[in-house]
Amino acid sequence: MSASNEKNYRPETRLVHAGTLRSQYNEMSEALFLTQGYKYESAEDCELRFSGKIPGYVYSRYSNPTMDMFEQRMAALEGAEAARSTATGMAAVTTALMGLVRQGDHVVAAKALFGSCRWVIEDWLPRFGVPCTLVDGKDLNAWKAAATKNTKVFFMETPTNPTLEVYDIQAVADIAHNAGAKLVIDNVFATPLYQSPLTLGADVVVYSATKHIDGQGRVLGGVILASQQMIMDNYHQLLRQTGPSLSPFNAWVMLKGLETLAVRVERQTQTAGKVSDALAGHAKLTRLIYPGRADHPQADIVKKQMKAGSTLVSFAIKGGKEGAFRFLNGLKLILITNNLGDAKSLITHPTTTTHQRLTPDQRAELGIGDGLVRLSCGLEHADDLIEDLLAALDKV
């Protein structure tokens, strides 16, 4: 194992070197191990590996050198003791939650969640006898009031999708721990570069690696990060036996994506700041939300727990859905799609995509109006994006 796995290296260095495992050929680029299984030297060796009494790879559903490199690099970046990769971000979220609960347990979650996350909380877990309570993530008293003697998990994303609300991780972690629960944080919008939930008291951090970590719209993936004991006690066997595993090829793509994560996210964040400044106060907008601005509703929390804003900007267009669609259809450069974190700038209409399964009242409660759009800034020149946005607003 290379010396670059030592924790004293800065994040940018760890993104390039951490977790590197070279074969006997000493290749420079990380090796891609496309194999389902592994050969054993003897029946005795096979028995010992399967029992876990000696280290070694057994089956690529849960152990593979390329997957290991990705997991070790993510752990080094996050400052976590251990990581486990998954096939998608939702596989990471679902596993992170289900590994901590049993029938009769209770989950408290913020209402402002990605649509699929809310489905897992509201529809899936209750099927197995795990009810949930949804709260306003900004209201610390609501978190306290929702906890019961059976509460085992607090769950939230911050910044939220798509309204970019920011919640106080340390304060919610304290409430969770006082209630005997664990705090799980979806940290996708902040990226591991701008927010470190584990250092703020969170117990588990999850990512959709499909987003900024790949960063070029190529593959799906997810990752769960926590202490070694948390991973072994709650996730190791669940992942091993149920198989929501990341493919070695996708792990290799993610490894290469991590090498450029810092430069991409820094550039995208700078662009998002310029876009937010250019659109602020525009006559066709009723609202603009960006965590890097002083007028963000939780600017004090952003300053306390985030190193920078975000690659995303959300804004509401006059005229509701009709106005939003006129705007979206007027864009020439920015692409309409529901992904984010790509090298290309992407925009979506949450009411009809990521949050379409919510009722109008539920969306209204979260501040997701029919005119709201979410922009993920890419690597294009900021001025080209601003010109495209302003020209499309002229069509509203």
C-alpha positions as CSV (number, residue, x, y, z in Angstrom):
1,M,0.0,0.0,0.0
2,S,1.4,3.4,-0.9
3,A,2.5,6.0,1.7
4,S,-0.1,8.3,0.1
5,N,-2.8,6.7,2.3
6,E,-1.4,8.5,5.4
7,K,-4.0,10.9,6.7
8,N,-1.7,13.9,6.9
9,Y,-2.0,14.5,3.1
10,R,-4.5,17.2,2.0
11,P,-7.7,16.2,0.2
12,E,-6.5,17.1,-3.3
13,T,-3.5,14.7,-2.8
14,R,-5.7,11.9,-1.4
15,L,-8.0,12.2,-4.4
16,V,-5.2,11.2,-6.7
17,H,-3.2,8.7,-4.6
18,A,-5.2,7.2,-1.7
19,G,-6.0,3.5,-1.8
20,T,-3.8,2.7,-4.8
21,L,-3.1,-1.0,-5.0
22,R,-0.7,-2.0,-7.7
23,S,-0.3,-5.5,-9.2
24,Q,3.1,-7.2,-9.9
25,Y,3.3,-5.1,-13.1
26,N,3.4,-1.7,-11.2
27,E,0.9,-0.1,-13.5
28,M,0.5,3.7,-13.2
29,S,-3.3,3.8,-13.8
30,E,-5.3,1.8,-11.3
31,A,-5.9,-1.7,-12.6
32,L,-9.4,-2.8,-13.6
33,F,-10.1,-6.3,-12.3
34,L,-13.0,-7.7,-14.3
35,T,-13.5,-11.0,-12.6
36,Q,-16.4,-12.7,-10.8
37,G,-14.4,-15.0,-8.6
38,Y,-10.9,-15.9,-7.4
39,K,-8.7,-19.0,-7.5
40,Y,-7.6,-20.6,-4.2
41,E,-4.2,-22.3,-3.7
42,S,-5.9,-25.2,-1.8
43,A,-9.2,-26.3,-0.3
44,E,-7.9,-25.2,3.1
45,D,-7.1,-21.7,1.7
46,C,-10.6,-21.5,0.3
47,E,-12.2,-22.5,3.7
48,L,-10.1,-19.9,5.6
49,R,-10.9,-17.1,3.2
50,F,-14.7,-17.9,3.3
51,S,-14.6,-17.9,7.1
52,G,-12.8,-14.6,7.2
53,K,-9.9,-16.1,9.2
54,I,-7.4,-15.0,6.5
55,P,-7.6,-12.0,4.2
56,G,-8.3,-12.4,0.5
57,Y,-10.8,-12.0,-2.2
58,V,-13.7,-14.4,-2.4
59,Y,-16.3,-13.1,-4.9
60,S,-16.7,-9.8,-6.6
61,R,-20.2,-9.3,-5.3
62,Y,-18.6,-8.0,-2.1
63,S,-14.8,-8.0,-2.6
64,N,-12.7,-6.9,-5.6
65,P,-9.4,-5.0,-5.8
66,T,-10.8,-2.2,-7.9
67,M,-13.8,-1.8,-5.6
68,D,-11.4,-1.8,-2.6
69,M,-9.3,1.0,-4.1
70,F,-12.4,3.2,-4.7
71,E,-13.7,2.5,-1.1
72,Q,-10.3,3.2,0.4
73,R,-9.9,6.5,-1.5
74,M,-13.4,7.6,-0.5
75,A,-12.7,6.8,3.1
76,A,-9.4,8.7,3.0
77,L,-11.2,11.7,1.5
78,E,-14.1,11.7,3.9
79,G,-11.9,11.0,7.0
80,A,-13.8,7.8,7.6
81,E,-12.5,4.6,9.0
82,A,-14.3,2.5,6.4
83,A,-16.4,2.6,3.3
84,R,-18.6,0.3,1.3
85,S,-19.5,0.9,-2.4
86,T,-22.9,0.2,-3.9
87,A,-24.5,0.0,-7.3
88,T,-26.3,3.3,-7.0
89,G,-26.8,6.2,-4.7
90,M,-30.3,4.9,-3.8
91,A,-28.7,1.5,-3.0
92,A,-26.4,3.4,-0.6
93,V,-29.3,5.3,1.1
94,T,-31.6,2.2,1.4
95,T,-28.8,0.0,2.8
96,A,-27.6,2.7,5.2
97,L,-31.1,3.0,6.6
98,M,-32.1,-0.7,6.6
99,G,-28.9,-1.8,8.2
100,L,-29.8,0.3,11.3
101,V,-33.4,-0.8,11.9
102,R,-35.6,-3.8,12.7
103,Q,-39.3,-4.3,13.0
104,G,-40.6,-2.0,15.8
105,D,-38.0,0.6,15.3
106,H,-38.7,4.2,14.3
107,V,-37.1,6.7,11.9
108,V,-37.2,10.5,12.0
109,A,-36.3,12.3,8.8
110,A,-36.4,15.8,7.4
111,K,-39.3,16.4,5.0
112,A,-37.1,17.9,2.4
113,L,-35.7,14.8,0.7
114,F,-35.1,13.6,-2.8
115,G,-38.3,11.9,-4.1
116,S,-36.9,8.4,-4.0
117,C,-35.5,8.9,-0.5
118,R,-38.9,10.0,0.7
119,W,-40.4,6.8,-0.9
120,V,-38.0,4.6,1.1
121,I,-38.8,6.5,4.3
122,E,-42.6,6.8,3.8
123,D,-43.5,3.7,1.8
124,W,-40.8,1.0,2.0
125,L,-39.6,0.9,5.6
126,P,-43.2,0.9,7.0
127,R,-43.9,-2.3,5.1
128,F,-41.4,-4.0,7.5
129,G,-42.8,-2.4,10.6
130,V,-40.5,0.6,10.7
131,P,-42.7,3.8,10.8
132,C,-41.3,7.2,10.2
133,T,-42.0,10.8,11.3
134,L,-41.2,13.6,8.9
135,V,-40.1,17.0,10.4
136,D,-39.0,20.4,9.3
137,G,-35.3,20.0,9.2
138,K,-34.7,23.6,10.2
139,D,-36.7,23.2,13.4
140,L,-34.5,21.6,16.1
141,N,-37.4,21.4,18.5
142,A,-39.3,19.3,15.9
143,W,-36.4,16.8,15.8
144,K,-36.5,16.6,19.6
145,A,-40.3,16.2,19.8
146,A,-40.4,13.5,17.1
147,A,-37.9,11.1,18.9
148,T,-39.4,8.2,20.7
149,K,-37.9,5.4,22.8
150,N,-37.9,3.3,19.6
151,T,-36.2,5.9,17.4
152,K,-33.0,4.4,15.9
153,V,-32.2,6.7,13.0
154,F,-32.3,10.4,12.1
155,F,-31.9,11.0,8.4
156,M,-31.5,14.2,6.4
157,E,-29.8,15.6,3.3
158,T,-28.1,19.0,3.5
159,P,-28.1,21.1,1.4
160,T,-31.5,19.7,0.3
161,N,-32.8,18.8,-3.1
162,P,-34.0,21.0,-4.7
163,T,-34.5,24.0,-2.4
164,L,-30.9,24.1,-1.1
165,E,-31.9,24.4,2.6
166,V,-29.0,23.8,5.0
167,Y,-29.5,22.1,8.3
168,D,-27.3,22.2,11.4
169,I,-25.6,18.8,11.4
170,Q,-23.9,19.1,14.8
171,A,-27.1,20.2,16.6
172,V,-29.2,17.4,15.0
173,A,-26.5,14.9,15.8
174,D,-26.6,15.9,19.4
175,I,-30.4,15.5,19.5
176,A,-30.1,12.1,17.8
177,H,-27.5,10.8,20.2
178,N,-29.4,12.0,23.2
179,A,-32.3,10.0,21.9
180,G,-30.2,6.9,21.4
181,A,-30.3,7.2,17.6
182,K,-27.8,7.4,14.8
183,L,-27.6,10.2,12.3
184,V,-27.3,9.4,8.6
185,I,-26.4,12.3,6.2
186,D,-26.8,12.4,2.5
187,N,-24.0,14.7,1.6
188,V,-24.3,14.7,-2.2
189,F,-24.9,18.4,-2.8
190,A,-22.1,19.6,-0.5
191,T,-19.6,16.9,-1.8
192,P,-16.9,15.6,0.6
193,L,-14.8,18.7,-0.3
194,Y,-17.2,21.3,1.2
195,Q,-18.8,19.5,4.2
196,S,-17.5,16.8,6.6
197,P,-20.6,15.4,8.4
198,L,-18.6,12.8,10.4
199,T,-16.5,15.5,12.1
200,L,-19.8,17.3,13.0
201,G,-21.2,14.3,14.8
202,A,-22.9,12.3,12.0
203,D,-22.6,8.5,12.3
204,V,-23.0,7.6,8.6
205,V,-22.5,9.5,5.4
206,V,-23.9,8.4,2.0
207,Y,-23.2,9.6,-1.5
208,S,-24.6,9.0,-5.0
209,A,-21.3,8.7,-6.7
210,T,-23.2,9.0,-9.9
211,K,-23.1,12.8,-9.4
212,H,-20.0,14.8,-8.7
213,I,-17.7,11.8,-8.0
214,D,-18.1,10.4,-11.5
215,G,-18.7,13.9,-12.7
216,Q,-19.1,13.1,-16.4
217,G,-22.5,11.4,-16.7
218,R,-21.0,7.9,-17.4
219,V,-21.9,5.4,-14.7
220,L,-24.0,4.8,-11.6
221,G,-22.6,4.2,-8.1
222,G,-23.0,4.9,-4.4
223,V,-20.9,4.7,-1.2
224,I,-21.6,4.4,2.5
225,L,-19.0,5.8,5.0
226,A,-18.7,5.3,8.7
227,S,-16.6,3.8,11.5
228,Q,-15.1,0.3,11.0
229,Q,-17.3,-1.0,13.7
230,M,-20.5,0.6,12.3
231,I,-19.7,-0.9,8.9
232,M,-19.0,-4.4,10.2
233,D,-21.9,-4.5,12.7
234,N,-24.6,-3.1,10.4
235,Y,-23.6,-3.2,6.7
236,H,-21.0,-5.8,6.0
237,Q,-23.3,-8.9,6.0
238,L,-26.2,-7.0,4.5
239,L,-24.2,-6.0,1.5
240,R,-22.5,-9.4,1.3
241,Q,-25.8,-11.4,1.3
242,T,-28.1,-9.1,-0.6
243,G,-25.7,-7.9,-3.3
244,P,-26.4,-4.2,-4.2
245,S,-22.8,-4.2,-5.3
246,L,-20.9,-1.7,-7.5
247,S,-19.4,-3.3,-10.6
248,P,-15.6,-3.2,-10.9
249,F,-15.8,-1.3,-14.1
250,N,-17.9,1.4,-12.5
251,A,-15.5,1.5,-9.5
252,W,-12.6,2.1,-11.9
253,V,-14.5,4.9,-13.6
254,M,-15.2,6.5,-10.2
255,L,-11.5,6.2,-9.3
256,K,-10.6,8.2,-12.3
257,G,-13.3,10.7,-11.6
258,L,-12.0,11.3,-8.1
259,E,-8.7,12.4,-9.5
260,T,-10.3,15.5,-11.0
261,L,-13.0,16.0,-8.4
262,A,-11.4,19.0,-6.6
263,V,-10.7,21.0,-9.8
264,R,-14.1,20.3,-11.2
265,V,-16.1,21.2,-8.1
266,E,-14.1,24.3,-7.5
267,R,-14.7,25.5,-11.0
268,Q,-18.4,24.6,-10.9
269,T,-18.8,26.3,-7.6
270,Q,-17.2,29.5,-8.9
271,T,-19.6,29.4,-11.9
272,A,-22.6,28.8,-9.7
273,G,-21.7,31.9,-7.7
274,K,-21.4,34.0,-10.8
275,V,-24.7,32.7,-12.1
276,S,-26.5,33.4,-8.9
277,D,-25.2,37.0,-8.8
278,A,-26.2,37.5,-12.4
279,L,-29.8,36.3,-11.8
280,A,-30.3,37.8,-8.4
281,G,-33.1,40.4,-8.6
282,H,-34.1,39.5,-12.2
283,A,-37.6,40.7,-13.0
284,K,-38.7,37.3,-14.2
285,L,-37.8,35.5,-11.0
286,T,-39.7,35.4,-7.7
287,R,-37.0,33.6,-5.8
288,L,-33.3,32.6,-6.0
289,I,-31.5,30.2,-3.6
290,Y,-27.7,29.7,-3.5
291,P,-25.8,28.6,-0.3
292,G,-22.9,30.8,-1.2
293,R,-24.9,34.1,-1.0
294,A,-25.4,36.2,2.1
295,D,-29.1,36.3,1.5
296,H,-29.4,32.5,1.9
297,P,-32.0,31.8,4.7
298,Q,-29.4,29.6,6.6
299,A,-26.3,31.7,5.7
300,D,-25.1,31.4,9.3
301,I,-25.2,27.6,9.2
302,V,-23.5,27.5,5.8
303,K,-20.7,29.7,7.2
304,K,-20.4,27.4,10.2
305,Q,-20.3,24.0,8.6
306,M,-19.5,24.4,4.8
307,K,-16.2,25.4,3.2
308,A,-18.0,26.9,0.1
309,G,-21.4,27.1,-1.5
310,S,-22.4,24.5,-4.0
311,T,-22.4,23.7,-7.7
312,L,-26.2,24.1,-7.7
313,V,-28.5,27.1,-8.0
314,S,-32.3,27.0,-7.7
315,F,-34.7,29.7,-8.7
316,A,-38.4,30.2,-9.3
317,I,-39.7,31.7,-12.5
318,K,-42.9,33.8,-12.8
319,G,-45.8,32.1,-14.4
320,G,-45.6,28.7,-12.7
321,K,-45.2,25.6,-14.8
322,E,-46.0,27.4,-18.0
323,G,-43.3,30.0,-17.3
324,A,-40.8,27.4,-16.3
325,F,-41.4,25.4,-19.4
326,R,-41.1,28.4,-21.7
327,F,-37.8,29.2,-20.0
328,L,-36.5,25.6,-20.2
329,N,-37.5,25.3,-23.9
330,G,-35.7,28.6,-24.6
331,L,-32.3,27.3,-23.4
332,K,-29.8,26.5,-26.1
333,L,-26.7,25.5,-24.2
334,I,-27.9,24.1,-20.9
335,L,-29.4,20.6,-21.1
336,I,-32.7,19.5,-19.7
337,T,-32.2,16.4,-17.6
338,N,-32.6,15.2,-14.0
339,N,-29.0,14.4,-13.2
340,L,-26.5,16.8,-11.5
341,G,-22.8,17.2,-10.9
342,D,-21.9,16.7,-14.6
343,A,-19.2,18.5,-16.6
344,K,-22.1,19.7,-18.7
345,S,-24.6,22.2,-17.2
346,L,-27.9,20.5,-16.5
347,I,-31.3,21.8,-15.5
348,T,-34.5,20.2,-14.2
349,H,-38.1,21.0,-13.2
350,P,-38.5,19.2,-9.9
351,T,-42.3,19.4,-9.8
352,T,-42.5,17.2,-12.9
353,T,-39.4,15.0,-12.4
354,T,-37.5,14.3,-9.1
355,H,-40.5,15.3,-6.9
356,Q,-43.4,14.5,-9.1
357,R,-44.7,11.8,-6.8
358,L,-45.4,14.3,-4.0
359,T,-48.8,15.9,-3.7
360,P,-49.1,19.6,-4.6
361,D,-49.6,20.3,-0.8
362,Q,-46.4,18.4,0.1
363,R,-44.4,20.2,-2.6
364,A,-45.9,23.6,-1.4
365,E,-44.9,22.8,2.2
366,L,-41.3,22.2,1.0
367,G,-41.2,25.4,-1.2
368,I,-41.2,23.4,-4.4
369,G,-43.5,25.6,-6.6
370,D,-44.5,24.9,-10.2
371,G,-42.0,27.6,-11.3
372,L,-39.0,26.2,-9.5
373,V,-36.0,24.9,-11.5
374,R,-32.7,23.4,-10.3
375,L,-29.5,24.2,-12.2
376,S,-26.4,22.1,-11.9
377,C,-23.4,24.2,-13.2
378,G,-20.9,22.5,-15.4
379,L,-17.5,23.4,-16.7
380,E,-18.6,25.7,-19.5
381,H,-17.5,29.4,-19.4
382,A,-19.7,31.2,-16.9
383,D,-20.5,34.0,-19.3
384,D,-21.9,31.5,-21.9
385,L,-24.2,30.0,-19.3
386,I,-25.3,33.4,-18.1
387,E,-26.1,34.6,-21.6
388,D,-28.1,31.4,-22.2
389,L,-30.1,31.8,-19.0
390,L,-30.8,35.5,-19.7
391,A,-31.9,34.8,-23.3
392,A,-34.2,32.0,-22.1
393,L,-35.7,34.3,-19.4
394,D,-36.6,36.8,-22.1
395,K,-39.0,34.2,-23.5
396,V,-41.0,34.0,-20.3
